Amino acid sequence: MLRLRAEGEEVVEVSVNTGYNHRGVEKLMERNSWIRGMYLAGRVCGICNAVHTQVYVQGVEKLMGVEPPPRANHIRTVVMELERIHSHMLISAVVAEIVGFDTLFMLIMRDRERVMYLKDLVTGSRVHADIHVIGGVKRDIDEVRRDRVLSELRVIEERLKYYRRVFEEDYTLVKRLTEVGRIRRAEALSHCLVGPTLRASGVKSDVRFDDPYAAYSEIPFDVAVRDEGDSWARMMVRLEEALVSVDIVRYALEHLPQGPAVPKAFPRVARVGEVVSRVEAPRGELIYHIVSAGGSNPYRVKIRTPSFLNVINTEFTYLGHRLADVPVIFASYDPCISCTERVLVVDERRGLRRYLSLRELARWGTA
């Protein structure tokens, strides 16, 4: 995946090669019905499966002329924001472990379980939510579960504020993350970066805010932005964004519209046409281009994930840094590609090649 060339400890050349784990999801969608496509979309990514289902379903709904009820849109928003919180907590824990802060890793992962519990409470599953259906959601939220989620959110909010303070003040974290992998505003725009990686470079860009979907147009929220552009700024944006997500979930539940949320029947045939559907995944803008030739199956589904842009277009950020900084920079993009922790280090003088994990590379030269 990541091939480095270094002179001593300094990285002088980087190349990124992807495609080692092609699963053919797009082709599978062409061979299955619109309804089965919902479950395929949710399997593209285990961490942010709800947003993949959302972007697919909202595109199909446009092709079918279906409008989900307001209550369903609020429930969808709740699930996607819970997913955003646990995703940002996960990468915060991973970065803490990479820099050697194992205790912080354990604490964040412990509190992340609270979010996973809430996701299970709302959807019936800790990982794959599968709550989206064409025209609504699979299950409603009753008053008892709503109150339990609101109660647990208060604890999660306090823990997130604590972790934000740790990333702001802890000497080790600040030293390892600041001025490492810096991306200037102009570079972030010219390299088409997305999500927290883009917002950490001073660009206020968020699909939820710029092109609202689900219930986001009805919920007041701020977009977390920082100007530093380094690995520390990217982590701070995520922690601040997680706190914003807590506010969004709270508002959506407190203002949950009355009415139906679960459709009585699913449409099975779409009209001829095409649609570009996009959402703001935890890692950035996620796009599905869906083409229908009429009938019960899509003609073509093209998926563009945010990690593809953030990983491929950031080779320049590693240059001039030490080998031990590479895992920190790489993790700060929150990459979501199978087997990305493989790193190939080449010793050109001795003609040796060695594969290292990100953890091994992070400890390089520190022993």
Secondary structure by P-SEA (a helix, b strand, c coil): cbbbbbccccccbbbbbccccccaaaaaaaaccaaaaaaaaaaccccaaaaaaaaaaaaaaaaacccccaaaaaaaaaaaaaaaaaaaaaaaaaaaaaacaaaaaaaaaaaaaaaaaaaaaaccccccccccccccccccccaaaaaaaaaaaaaaaaaaaaaaaaaaccaaaaaaccccccccaaaaaaaccccaaaaaacccccccccccccccccbbbbbbbbccccaaaaaaaaaaaaaaaaaaaaaaaaacccccccccccccccccbbbbbbbbccccbbbbbbbbcccccccbbbbbcaaaaaaaacccccccccccaaaaaaaaaccccccccbbbbbccccbbbbbbcaaaaaacccc
